[in-house]
């Protein structure tokens, strides 16, 4: 019998469905007996059996001894009686003690009276077990849900929408999303194959669309019975042991899906990962004490097969003859591209997971999207919910070990490198078949995922009511971090809440790149400033601008036509990532061609908020929204929207000890308020009333009258930006006269500092 049936759950389900099972009502009304008679309960190993059992065993031994003597003497009988014979004796003795097995339910003991009726009811209801998934099946076995909906709606074409609606409603339940295991938190070999998982990721590349069998039909050659199956959410088509897939069936439906190559969010802060892990309530969690048995061994065997393809061939050939007898379902690949293993990993360099930033860790996944994939684009940050697929058949093996006659001639046009990249081992790059996917508005786990819901609006309003003390604490914290410079701390707050809110032609509106000049040279000051920013923002990266990094690092993503993939670069970052460029380590040297292109790419990123990806024959613009902070000794070589000269008020004798004590002195609850503050203000709407607009215009004309050289159009644009972020930092979504005057005051103080400085390292300040 396929599957297992619990008597309690089956009985309750029968009562609910009112299935007319003979003797069932009497079984439910009668008192429930014990599963074993009182005299047949198992005893501790140290206990001796009752006397009647020992006498029964002695009588049996005498009988056997007598039979053996009749057949040739006790000596010969003792000689031929081995370990297997002793095992059979013990089994017979246990059978006499416990009673005969019931033939109704495998693994159950025959019960007396009402118990037999209960077993009969369980056996009768076992036929319905596959169509009655338990509550946890939508997590552990989502295919049972999909199969049930598909079976009930096979003639209709809306079964796919019903599947999506089902899981959408399930995930809306209280804290249901926290029960879904995340690939970001749990190692792949700890997760159950074909279970529901989620993944927080960035779309690094988009592969070509692929075709698959959405619906296919299997036929039994003996009985000619035909069954329809769904191919959606699968990498391989499965059928029963005595069934074959009818490739020429008129019921076969060929559909299309899109494959995204997704990586964890580049530069995601440690506190973000810890917050997601602490909020997770999934039963499967990473643990050093947990030793996976079956799944982990299968993955290790999978990797061993990749290194020794001949072993895999021998195993396939050895198990092919008795595949029908053992009841293992046969499989046929639904996508041809996933089955072409034309090279062996030991004949090629190690697989590059294509992370944009060096030193990144985490799983890369092939995310297969079935609906609305045109709404997603490269560099989008998604949260996907789907079915995990780690089938070993997806792994790459040597092409010589495969039957070339089964390959589609059109598919053979793919290069070996493309096969290797697009069909990596599933143990390294698992597949996720997406049921639900959505873009993330932000990366902060301390904020509600969607701010438009009523509960989220309540959260926002409550936090906005205590915004002023949070801003004051943050200003004091950053002032101490910047060695007592409160003006630089003000501008750093404005920079951290800045974001591109619109684009006018090619001009990005809202970007606010700050050049913090006057930083100590060859000091750990800039490193600790980055550490503090890292504790405040969800994603960040520190780029050390040295001659070696400029000449050897890959900043710009490029298209690899041989492997048919987009090779990542450092500037392929998610939206609202904080990029800290450290120029204090820049020394004299010569930039080569690659270094010049990298510097130019940084300039385009700062000025136009775009990165020109290299497609060999042309360049393609990819807009971005990255906050850039430049720390330098003098004026930066790169363009910036605002230069702030650092004026330290304190010089700590031990910089590292000072910065470490600053971070440890802040309570975690206060840090969380800082994090919510900076992320929330980026998402607020902002407007300027007609009255204030007219006052600003008159003020600008008046300043131009007094001194035409004192203010330009760029100065006006910068002052408006400062006024915008000053208003948002105070929780005001409209510009007031007071905030405009405060912005003018800050700009005057900043310019006065620059005028006091002279030339430093040949850069005019």
FENVENQUI-V753229 format. One record per residue. RES is the residue in one small letter. PHI is phi as a letter, one per 30 degrees, with the letter a starting at -180 (NA if undefined). PSI is psi in degrees with one decimal (* if undefined). Layout:
BEGIN
RES;PHI;PSI  RES;PHI;PSI
END
This chain:
BEGIN
x;NA;131.2  x;d;132.1  x;i;175.1  x;c;148.2  x;b;124.6  x;c;133.3  x;d;-44.0  x;d;-51.3  x;d;-36.2  x;d;-42.0  x;d;-43.6  x;d;-39.4  x;d;-36.4  x;d;-41.4  x;d;-36.6  x;d;-41.5  x;d;-9.3  x;h;47.6  x;d;126.3  x;d;86.0  x;c;128.3  x;d;132.0  x;i;3.7  x;d;-41.9  x;d;-40.8  x;d;-35.5  x;d;-38.0  x;d;-32.7  x;d;-30.8  x;d;152.6  x;d;142.8  x;d;124.2  x;d;169.1  x;d;151.1  x;d;-23.4  x;b;147.8  x;e;152.9  x;e;-34.6  x;d;-11.4  x;c;14.9  x;d;143.7  x;d;143.3  x;c;157.1  x;e;152.4  x;e;-29.1  x;d;-15.2  x;d;143.2  x;d;146.7  x;d;161.7  x;d;165.5  x;d;-39.2  x;d;-30.4  x;d;-40.7  x;d;-40.5  x;d;-39.7  x;d;-39.1  x;d;-37.4  x;d;-42.2  x;d;-39.7  x;d;-40.6  x;d;-39.6  x;d;-40.2  x;d;-44.0  x;d;-37.6  x;d;-41.8  x;d;-41.5  x;d;-36.0  x;d;-38.0  x;d;-34.3  x;d;-22.3  x;c;7.3  x;k;12.5  x;j;155.1  x;d;-30.2  x;d;-45.2  x;d;-37.4  x;d;-42.7  x;d;-32.3  x;d;-40.0  x;d;-12.0  x;d;107.2  x;c;-160.5  x;d;-38.5  x;d;-37.2  x;d;-39.4  x;d;-36.9  x;d;-41.6  x;d;-36.9  x;d;-45.2  x;d;-39.3  x;d;-39.9  x;d;-41.6  x;d;-43.0  x;d;-35.9  x;d;-38.6  x;d;-36.2  x;d;-46.3  x;d;-25.7  x;j;167.0  x;d;152.7  x;d;150.5  x;d;141.5  x;d;0.4  x;d;-49.1  x;b;124.6  x;d;131.0  x;i;2.0  x;c;152.8  x;c;145.9  x;d;131.4  x;c;163.2  x;c;147.0  x;i;-122.6  x;d;-23.8  x;d;-38.4  x;d;-36.9  x;d;-38.4  x;d;-40.8  x;d;-40.0  x;d;-40.3  x;d;-41.2  x;d;-41.1  x;d;-39.0  x;d;-35.6  x;d;-10.7  x;d;-24.6  x;d;-27.7  x;c;-0.8  x;e;-42.2  x;d;-22.7  x;c;6.3  x;b;74.3  x;d;146.7  x;d;179.9  x;d;-38.6  x;d;-0.4  x;d;-30.1  x;d;-17.8  x;c;-51.4  x;d;-30.8  x;b;69.5  x;d;-22.2  x;d;-30.7  x;d;-36.3  x;d;-47.7  x;d;-40.9  x;d;-40.7  x;d;-43.4  x;d;-38.7  x;d;-41.3  x;d;-33.4  x;d;-19.2  x;b;32.3  x;d;-44.7  x;d;-24.8  x;d;158.2  x;c;1.6  x;c;14.0  x;d;-30.6  x;d;-40.6  x;d;-35.5  x;d;-35.1  x;d;-46.4  x;d;-43.1  x;d;-37.2  x;d;-51.5  x;d;-29.8  x;d;-42.2  x;d;-38.0  x;d;-41.4  x;d;-14.2  x;d;-14.6  x;d;165.3  x;e;116.9  x;h;24.0  x;d;-34.6  x;d;-27.5  x;d;-15.6  x;d;-11.8  x;d;124.8  x;d;145.3  x;c;135.4  x;d;-19.7  x;d;-25.3  x;c;-32.3  x;c;131.2  x;e;149.8  x;d;-38.6  x;d;-3.4  x;d;-13.7  x;c;147.7  x;d;127.7  x;e;146.6  x;i;22.0  x;c;168.5  x;d;127.9  x;b;169.5  x;b;159.9  x;b;126.2  x;c;115.5  x;a;170.1  x;c;138.0  x;d;107.3  x;d;-33.3  x;a;156.6  x;b;121.2  x;d;173.9  x;d;148.4  x;d;151.8  x;b;152.9  x;c;148.7  x;b;163.8  x;d;103.5  x;d;-38.5  x;b;133.6  x;b;164.3  x;b;136.5  x;c;151.9  x;b;141.3  x;c;115.2  x;d;-27.1  x;d;-47.8  x;c;-8.2  x;i;22.4  x;d;137.6  x;c;139.9  x;b;136.9  x;c;140.3  x;b;156.6  x;c;141.8  x;c;-3.7  x;d;146.9  x;i;19.6  x;b;151.6  x;c;-26.6  x;b;144.8  x;d;131.8  x;c;147.2  x;b;170.8  x;d;173.3  x;d;-28.5  x;c;22.9  x;b;155.2  x;b;149.9  x;d;127.6  x;d;100.2  x;d;-17.9  x;c;14.5  x;d;143.7  x;d;-13.3  x;d;-10.6  x;d;132.2  x;c;121.1  x;c;126.5  x;b;176.8  x;b;143.8  x;b;159.4  x;c;140.3  x;c;124.8  x;c;137.9  x;c;112.9  x;c;143.1  x;b;160.0  x;e;156.2  x;e;120.7  x;d;134.1  x;i;19.2  x;d;132.3  x;d;154.6  x;d;-35.3  x;d;-27.5  x;d;-46.6  x;d;-42.1  x;d;-35.8  x;d;-40.5  x;d;-39.3  x;d;-42.0  x;d;-30.3  x;d;-16.9  x;d;138.7  x;c;20.8  x;d;143.5  x;d;-25.8  x;c;120.5  x;b;151.7  x;d;133.3  x;a;133.2  x;d;-20.0  x;d;-11.9  x;d;128.1  x;c;101.7  x;d;138.9  x;c;-71.6  x;d;-46.9  x;d;-44.9  x;d;-38.5  x;d;-37.3  x;d;-36.5  x;d;-39.4  x;d;-38.8  x;d;-34.8  x;d;-46.4  x;d;-34.7  x;d;-35.9  x;d;-31.9  x;d;-36.3  x;d;-25.9  x;b;80.5  x;d;-28.5  x;d;-34.9  x;d;-38.1  x;d;-39.4  x;d;-42.1  x;d;-39.1  x;d;-41.3  x;d;-42.5  x;d;-34.0  x;d;-30.9  x;c;-4.5  x;d;-29.5  x;d;-31.8  x;c;25.4  x;d;-32.1  x;d;-34.5  x;d;-34.2  x;d;-8.0  x;i;11.3  x;d;128.6  x;d;142.1  x;d;158.1  x;b;147.8  x;b;132.4  x;d;137.0  x;d;-18.3  x;b;129.0  x;d;-33.3  x;d;-28.9  x;d;-15.5  x;c;-5.2  x;d;108.7  x;c;91.7  x;c;-8.6  x;b;165.4  x;c;138.8  x;e;-29.8  x;d;-1.4  x;c;8.9  x;b;165.0  x;d;162.3  x;e;151.3  x;d;126.4  x;c;120.8  x;d;-4.1  x;i;40.2  x;d;138.4  x;d;-38.8  x;c;142.0  x;d;144.9  x;i;5.3  x;d;147.8  x;b;160.9  x;k;168.9  x;d;144.5  x;c;143.3  x;b;148.0  x;c;109.6  x;c;117.9  x;c;116.9  x;c;135.2  x;c;-21.8  x;b;141.9  x;h;38.1  x;d;-16.1  x;d;-9.4  x;d;-9.2  x;c;153.5  x;b;170.6  x;d;139.9  x;i;2.3  x;d;144.4  x;c;121.1  x;b;157.6  x;b;115.5  x;c;144.3  x;b;124.0  x;a;-175.2  x;c;127.4  x;d;132.2  x;b;117.3  x;b;40.5  x;d;128.3  x;d;-18.6  x;d;-16.7  x;d;-9.8  x;d;157.8  x;d;133.3  x;b;171.4  x;d;137.5  x;d;-25.0  x;d;-19.6  x;d;-3.7  x;c;153.9  x;d;111.5  x;d;-17.3  x;d;-18.9  x;d;-5.8  x;d;142.5  x;d;129.9  x;e;-33.2  x;d;-36.5  x;d;-25.1  x;d;-11.0  x;d;-17.4  x;d;141.1  x;d;161.9  x;d;-38.3  x;d;-36.2  x;d;-39.8  x;d;-40.4  x;d;-40.0  x;d;-39.0  x;d;-15.3  x;b;62.6  x;d;165.5  x;e;135.1  x;d;-20.4  x;d;-24.8  x;c;-41.7  x;b;88.3  x;d;164.8  x;c;145.0  x;b;120.9  x;c;110.8  x;d;129.0  x;c;-43.7  x;b;141.1  x;a;142.7  x;a;152.6  x;d;146.5  x;c;129.4  x;d;-29.5  x;a;173.8  x;c;6.5  x;d;114.4  x;d;-11.1  x;d;-11.7  x;c;153.2  x;d;146.7  x;d;-40.6  x;b;121.7  x;d;-0.2  x;d;-11.3  x;d;161.3  x;d;-42.7  x;d;-36.5  x;d;-37.3  x;d;-36.5  x;d;-42.3  x;d;-43.2  x;d;-44.1  x;d;-38.5  x;d;-39.2  x;d;-36.2  x;d;-24.8  x;d;-23.9  x;c;31.5  x;d;-38.9  x;d;-48.1  x;d;-31.7  x;d;-41.6  x;d;-40.6  x;d;-41.4  x;d;-40.8  x;d;-40.1  x;d;-41.7  x;d;-38.1  x;d;-47.6  x;d;-29.9  x;d;-44.2  x;d;-37.6  x;d;-32.9  x;c;28.8  x;i;39.6  x;i;7.7  x;c;101.2  x;d;-32.2  x;d;-44.0  x;d;-34.9  x;d;-37.8  x;e;-48.1  x;d;-29.8  x;d;-37.2  x;d;-44.8  x;d;-38.0  x;d;-40.6  x;d;-21.4  x;c;3.9  x;d;151.9  x;a;152.5  x;d;111.8  x;c;-15.3  x;a;167.0  x;b;131.9  x;c;103.9  x;h;-112.7  x;c;-2.0  x;d;119.3  x;d;130.0  x;c;129.8  x;j;-11.2  x;d;145.3  x;b;78.8  x;d;126.9  x;c;132.0  x;c;106.6  x;d;96.2  x;c;168.7  x;i;13.1  x;d;144.6  x;d;139.0  x;d;144.5  x;h;46.2  x;b;160.6  x;d;9.5  x;d;-48.6  x;d;-33.1  x;d;-41.0  x;d;-29.6  x;d;-40.5  x;d;-39.2  x;d;-37.9  x;d;-43.2  x;d;-37.6  x;d;-31.2  x;d;-9.1  x;c;-29.8  x;c;154.5  x;d;-31.9  x;b;137.7  x;a;164.5  x;a;139.0  x;c;119.2  x;c;112.2  x;d;114.0  x;d;83.0  x;c;163.6  x;d;-40.6  x;d;-43.9  x;d;-39.4  x;d;-37.5  x;d;-22.0  x;c;-22.0  x;d;151.0  x;c;106.8  x;d;-39.2  x;c;126.7  x;d;146.8  x;b;156.3  x;d;126.3  x;c;104.3  x;d;-23.8  x;d;-47.1  x;c;-6.2  x;h;53.5  x;b;164.9  x;c;113.5  x;d;125.7  x;d;161.9  x;b;170.7  x;d;-31.9  x;d;8.0  x;d;85.8  x;b;159.4  x;d;162.1  x;d;143.7  x;i;22.2  x;d;138.0  x;c;118.7  x;c;115.5  x;c;114.4  x;c;118.1  x;c;107.3  x;c;-2.3  x;d;-18.8  x;c;7.1  x;d;127.2  x;b;174.0  x;d;141.3  x;l;-176.7  x;c;131.6  x;d;133.8  x;d;-170.2  x;d;-42.2  x;d;-38.6  x;d;-39.6  x;d;-42.3  x;d;-35.6  x;d;-41.2  x;d;-39.5  x;d;-38.3  x;d;-39.8  x;d;-40.1  x;d;-42.0  x;d;-36.8  x;d;-44.0  x;d;-43.4  x;d;-46.0  x;c;-3.4  x;h;53.9  x;a;154.9  x;b;128.4  x;d;103.7  x;d;142.8  x;c;113.3  x;c;31.0  x;i;-65.0  x;d;-13.6  x;a;171.8  x;c;141.9  x;b;129.2  x;d;131.4  x;b;110.4  x;d;150.6  x;b;174.7  x;b;81.9  x;b;128.4  x;d;120.1  x;c;124.7  x;c;125.2  x;c;122.9  x;c;129.0  x;b;163.4  x;d;-48.1  x;c;-155.2  x;d;139.3  x;d;150.3  x;d;-19.0  x;c;153.6  x;d;157.6  x;a;160.1  x;d;-23.6  x;a;126.4  x;c;126.7  x;c;119.8  x;d;121.9  x;d;130.2  x;b;90.6  x;d;138.1  x;c;-18.9  x;b;145.5  x;b;97.7  x;d;141.4  x;d;-32.8  x;b;100.6  x;d;-42.3  x;d;-42.9  x;d;-37.4  x;d;-46.9  x;d;-39.4  x;d;-41.6  x;d;-29.9  x;d;-41.5  x;d;-39.6  x;d;-21.6  x;d;-19.4  x;d;129.6  x;d;147.4  x;e;-36.0  x;d;-36.6  x;d;-39.5  x;d;-40.0  x;d;-36.2  x;d;-39.9  x;d;-42.6  x;d;-42.8  x;d;-40.7  x;e;-51.0  x;d;-36.3  x;d;-38.4  x;d;-40.4  x;d;-23.8  x;d;-25.4  x;c;-2.9  x;d;146.4  x;d;157.2  x;b;143.9  x;a;161.8  x;b;126.6  x;d;160.8  x;d;-35.0  x;d;-45.5  x;d;-35.5  x;d;-42.7  x;d;-39.4  x;d;-38.2  x;d;-40.8  x;d;-44.3  x;d;-38.9  x;d;-40.0  x;d;-41.3  x;d;-38.9  x;d;-40.9  x;d;-35.4  x;d;-30.1  x;d;-43.9  x;d;-45.2  x;a;98.3  x;d;-24.3  x;d;-11.3  x;d;-25.6  x;b;137.9  x;b;179.3  x;d;-36.5  x;d;-36.7  x;d;-39.8  x;d;-42.9  x;d;-40.9  x;d;-41.2  x;d;-37.2  x;d;-37.5  x;d;-44.8  x;d;-40.8  x;d;-37.8  x;d;-50.4  x;d;-28.2  x;d;-41.9  x;d;-45.6  x;d;-36.2  x;d;-23.6  x;c;5.1  x;i;15.4  x;c;128.7  x;c;3.8  x;b;152.9  x;d;129.8  x;c;166.3  x;d;-38.0  x;d;-41.8  x;d;-33.1  x;d;-43.1  x;d;-37.4  x;d;-37.4  x;d;-42.2  x;d;-36.6  x;d;-44.4  x;d;-40.8  x;d;-37.0  x;d;-41.7  x;d;-40.4  x;d;-44.0  x;d;-34.7  x;d;-38.2  x;d;-42.7  x;d;-33.5  x;d;-27.0  x;d;-17.5  x;d;152.4  x;c;-167.6  x;d;131.2  x;b;118.8  x;h;31.9  x;i;0.8  x;c;126.4  x;d;124.4  x;d;*
END
